Amino acid sequence: MSNTPHEIHEEFPEHAARIHDLKVANAHFARLLEDYHALNREIHRAESNVEPTDDLHLTEMRKKRLALKDEILSMILKEARAEL
């Protein structure tokens, strides 16, 4: 598959090391990343018509991806504040 947009490391490149550390140390964070990546790839397949879906389902998947991304970023920023 070609480059998949919205990969977490591309969304938050300034937090790459922190993302890695959290993934290793925090099982919940690692699971959120797995869920995000799986959903992101599903959205990419739908958007590129590899696995077409209806607009409502695509919109719901995008909303869920955004919610996961928000939770991931929240955990990243919480960790960043803890390091200060």
Residue frames as a rotation matrix with the C-alpha (Angstrom) as fourth column:
MET 1
0.588 0.809 0.000 0.00
0.809 -0.588 0.000 0.00
0.000 0.000 -1.000 0.00
SER 2
-0.040 -0.578 0.815 1.22
0.474 -0.729 -0.494 3.49
0.880 0.367 0.303 -0.70
ASN 3
-0.933 -0.355 0.055 1.78
0.150 -0.523 -0.839 6.15
0.326 -0.775 0.542 1.91
THR 4
0.004 0.949 -0.314 -1.18
0.868 0.153 0.473 6.28
0.497 -0.274 -0.823 4.27
PRO 5
-0.306 -0.094 0.947 -2.06
-0.108 -0.985 -0.133 9.84
0.946 -0.143 0.291 5.34
HIS 6
0.454 0.529 0.717 -2.63
-0.648 -0.356 0.674 10.73
0.612 -0.770 0.181 8.99
GLU 7
0.274 -0.447 -0.851 -0.02
0.552 0.798 -0.242 8.41
0.788 -0.403 0.466 10.48
ILE 8
0.910 0.162 -0.382 0.62
0.415 -0.386 0.824 9.42
-0.014 -0.908 -0.418 14.10
HIS 9
0.078 -0.963 -0.259 4.37
0.771 -0.106 0.628 9.90
-0.632 -0.248 0.734 13.63
GLU 10
-0.557 -0.204 0.805 3.59
0.747 -0.547 0.379 12.27
0.363 0.812 0.457 10.75
GLU 11
0.479 0.816 0.324 0.87
0.491 -0.555 0.672 14.09
0.728 -0.162 -0.666 12.69
PHE 12
0.978 -0.133 0.159 3.14
-0.205 -0.510 0.835 14.72
-0.030 -0.850 -0.527 15.70
PRO 13
0.558 -0.812 -0.172 6.76
0.345 0.415 -0.842 14.48
0.755 0.411 0.512 14.49
GLU 14
-0.060 -0.592 0.803 7.98
-0.559 -0.647 -0.519 16.68
0.827 -0.480 -0.292 17.35
HIS 15
0.271 0.244 0.931 6.79
-0.943 0.259 0.207 14.00
-0.191 -0.935 0.300 19.80
ALA 16
0.408 -0.081 -0.909 8.33
-0.535 0.786 -0.310 10.96
0.740 0.613 0.277 18.07
ALA 17
-0.643 -0.725 -0.247 10.56
-0.193 0.466 -0.863 9.98
0.741 -0.507 -0.440 20.99
ARG 18
-0.675 0.464 0.573 7.77
-0.692 -0.128 -0.711 10.47
-0.257 -0.876 0.408 23.52
ILE 19
0.397 0.827 -0.399 5.37
-0.911 0.407 -0.063 8.40
0.110 0.389 0.915 21.39
HIS 20
0.046 -0.479 -0.877 7.90
-0.278 0.837 -0.471 5.58
0.960 0.265 -0.095 21.31
ASP 21
-0.878 -0.444 0.177 8.52
-0.259 0.131 -0.957 5.76
0.401 -0.886 -0.231 25.06
LEU 22
-0.319 0.848 0.424 4.81
-0.884 -0.106 -0.455 5.78
-0.341 -0.520 0.784 25.87
LYS 23
0.423 0.469 -0.775 4.17
-0.771 0.636 -0.036 2.88
0.476 0.613 0.631 23.51
VAL 24
-0.298 -0.649 -0.700 6.79
-0.088 0.749 -0.657 0.79
0.950 -0.134 -0.280 25.30
ALA 25
-0.965 -0.254 0.062 5.82
-0.057 -0.027 -0.998 1.79
0.255 -0.967 0.012 28.84
ASN 26
-0.555 0.827 0.092 2.02
-0.562 -0.291 -0.774 2.15
-0.614 -0.481 0.626 28.67
ALA 27
-0.821 0.245 0.516 -0.15
0.431 0.858 0.279 -0.73
-0.374 0.451 -0.810 27.45
HIS 28
0.236 0.955 -0.180 -3.23
0.580 -0.287 -0.763 1.49
-0.780 0.076 -0.621 27.14
PHE 29
0.216 -0.248 -0.944 -1.33
-0.554 -0.827 0.091 3.97
-0.804 0.504 -0.316 24.96
ALA 30
-0.827 -0.562 0.024 0.03
-0.332 0.522 0.785 1.12
-0.454 0.641 -0.619 22.83
ARG 31
-0.457 0.743 0.490 -3.51
0.722 0.631 -0.284 -0.20
-0.520 0.224 -0.824 22.34
LEU 32
0.456 0.596 -0.662 -4.77
0.117 -0.777 -0.619 3.26
-0.883 0.205 -0.423 21.35
LEU 33
-0.254 -0.643 -0.723 -2.00
-0.722 -0.371 0.583 3.45
-0.643 0.670 -0.370 18.74
GLU 34
-0.907 -0.049 0.418 -2.91
0.164 0.873 0.459 0.01
-0.387 0.484 -0.784 17.39
ASP 35
0.007 0.993 0.120 -6.59
0.738 0.076 -0.671 0.98
-0.675 0.093 -0.732 17.18
TYR 36
0.363 0.071 -0.929 -5.72
-0.291 -0.939 -0.186 4.30
-0.885 0.338 -0.320 15.51
HIS 37
-0.602 -0.696 -0.390 -3.43
-0.599 0.072 0.797 2.68
-0.527 0.714 -0.461 12.93
ALA 38
-0.748 0.388 0.538 -5.96
0.520 0.847 0.112 -0.05
-0.412 0.363 -0.835 12.08
LEU 39
0.319 0.926 -0.200 -8.77
0.609 -0.362 -0.706 2.47
-0.726 0.104 -0.680 11.69
ASN 40
0.128 -0.359 -0.924 -6.56
-0.482 -0.837 0.259 4.86
-0.867 0.412 -0.280 9.73
ARG 41
-0.880 -0.475 0.011 -5.70
-0.247 0.477 0.844 2.12
-0.406 0.740 -0.537 7.26
GLU 42
-0.381 0.834 0.400 -9.37
0.794 0.516 -0.320 1.15
-0.474 0.196 -0.859 6.96
ILE 43
0.478 0.516 -0.711 -10.24
0.145 -0.845 -0.515 4.78
-0.866 0.143 -0.479 6.18
HIS 44
-0.318 -0.694 -0.646 -7.44
-0.615 -0.368 0.698 4.98
-0.722 0.619 -0.310 3.63
ARG 45
-0.889 0.030 0.456 -8.71
0.293 0.805 0.517 1.83
-0.351 0.593 -0.724 1.89
ALA 46
0.094 0.994 0.057 -12.23
0.804 -0.042 -0.592 3.29
-0.587 0.101 -0.804 1.79
GLU 47
0.408 0.028 -0.913 -11.04
-0.175 -0.978 -0.109 6.67
-0.896 0.204 -0.394 0.51
SER 48
-0.513 -0.685 -0.518 -8.95
-0.683 -0.039 0.729 5.05
-0.520 0.728 -0.447 -2.21
ASN 49
0.355 0.840 -0.411 -11.85
-0.932 0.287 -0.220 2.75
-0.067 0.461 0.885 -3.19
VAL 50
-0.720 -0.559 -0.412 -9.91
-0.539 0.824 -0.176 -0.40
0.438 0.095 -0.894 -2.40
GLU 51
-0.687 0.601 -0.409 -12.73
0.717 0.654 -0.244 -1.25
0.121 -0.460 -0.880 0.03
PRO 52
-0.672 0.433 0.601 -15.51
-0.130 -0.868 0.480 1.26
0.729 0.244 0.639 -0.75
THR 53
-0.593 0.564 -0.575 -18.07
0.790 0.267 -0.552 2.15
-0.158 -0.781 -0.604 1.91
ASP 54
0.337 0.779 0.530 -20.98
0.789 -0.540 0.293 4.53
0.514 0.319 -0.796 2.20
ASP 55
-0.148 -0.407 0.901 -20.53
0.029 -0.913 -0.408 8.15
0.989 -0.034 0.146 3.25
LEU 56
0.682 0.469 0.561 -22.15
-0.530 -0.212 0.821 7.69
0.504 -0.857 0.104 6.66
HIS 57
0.902 -0.382 -0.199 -19.81
0.430 0.778 0.457 4.86
-0.019 -0.499 0.867 7.61
LEU 58
0.047 -0.925 0.378 -16.78
0.768 -0.209 -0.605 6.79
0.638 0.319 0.700 6.35
THR 59
0.096 0.066 0.993 -17.83
-0.319 -0.943 0.093 9.84
0.943 -0.325 -0.069 8.37
GLU 60
0.928 0.280 0.244 -18.25
-0.321 0.277 0.906 7.72
0.186 -0.919 0.347 11.51
MET 61
0.609 -0.778 -0.155 -14.83
0.782 0.622 -0.052 6.16
0.137 -0.090 0.986 11.01
ARG 62
-0.120 -0.657 0.744 -13.27
0.417 -0.714 -0.563 9.61
0.901 0.243 0.359 10.60
LYS 63
0.461 0.364 0.809 -14.93
-0.547 -0.602 0.582 10.81
0.699 -0.711 -0.079 13.80
LYS 64
0.991 -0.116 -0.064 -13.63
0.126 0.689 0.714 7.78
-0.039 -0.716 0.697 15.68
ARG 65
0.256 -0.952 0.167 -10.13
0.849 0.139 -0.510 8.36
0.462 0.272 0.844 14.27
LEU 66
-0.036 -0.222 0.974 -10.26
-0.082 -0.971 -0.224 11.97
0.996 -0.088 0.017 15.45
ALA 67
0.802 0.373 0.467 -11.38
-0.490 -0.037 0.871 10.90
0.342 -0.927 0.153 18.93
LEU 68
0.800 -0.579 -0.160 -8.51
0.600 0.759 0.252 8.40
-0.024 -0.297 0.954 19.12
LYS 69
0.005 -0.824 0.566 -6.06
0.660 -0.423 -0.621 11.04
0.751 0.377 0.542 17.91
ASP 70
0.298 0.186 0.936 -7.31
-0.425 -0.852 0.305 13.48
0.855 -0.489 -0.175 20.54
GLU 71
0.984 0.084 0.158 -6.88
-0.179 0.439 0.881 10.89
0.004 -0.895 0.447 23.29
ILE 72
0.509 -0.860 0.039 -3.41
0.840 0.487 -0.240 10.00
0.188 0.155 0.970 22.05
LEU 73
-0.071 -0.533 0.843 -2.36
0.284 -0.821 -0.495 13.65
0.956 0.204 0.210 21.94
SER 74
0.657 0.384 0.649 -3.79
-0.489 -0.438 0.754 14.23
0.574 -0.813 -0.100 25.40
MET 75
0.938 -0.339 -0.075 -1.64
0.303 0.696 0.651 11.42
-0.169 -0.633 0.755 26.78
ILE 76
0.186 -0.903 0.389 1.43
0.849 -0.051 -0.525 12.74
0.494 0.428 0.757 24.94
LEU 77
0.034 -0.133 0.991 0.96
-0.094 -0.987 -0.129 16.24
0.995 -0.089 -0.046 26.33
LYS 78
0.912 0.287 0.292 0.28
-0.324 0.071 0.943 14.92
0.250 -0.955 0.158 29.84
GLU 79
0.679 -0.728 -0.099 3.57
0.729 0.651 0.210 13.03
-0.089 -0.215 0.973 29.67
ALA 80
-0.008 -0.677 0.736 5.35
0.609 -0.587 -0.533 16.13
0.793 0.444 0.416 28.35
ARG 81
0.425 0.228 0.876 4.05
-0.436 -0.797 0.418 18.20
0.793 -0.560 -0.239 31.28
ALA 82
0.999 -0.045 -0.014 5.15
0.037 0.542 0.840 15.49
-0.030 -0.839 0.543 33.73
GLU 83
0.386 -0.917 0.102 8.68
0.890 0.342 -0.301 15.72
0.241 0.207 0.948 32.35
LEU 84
0.286 -0.246 0.926 8.92
0.102 -0.953 -0.285 19.45
0.953 0.176 -0.247 33.12
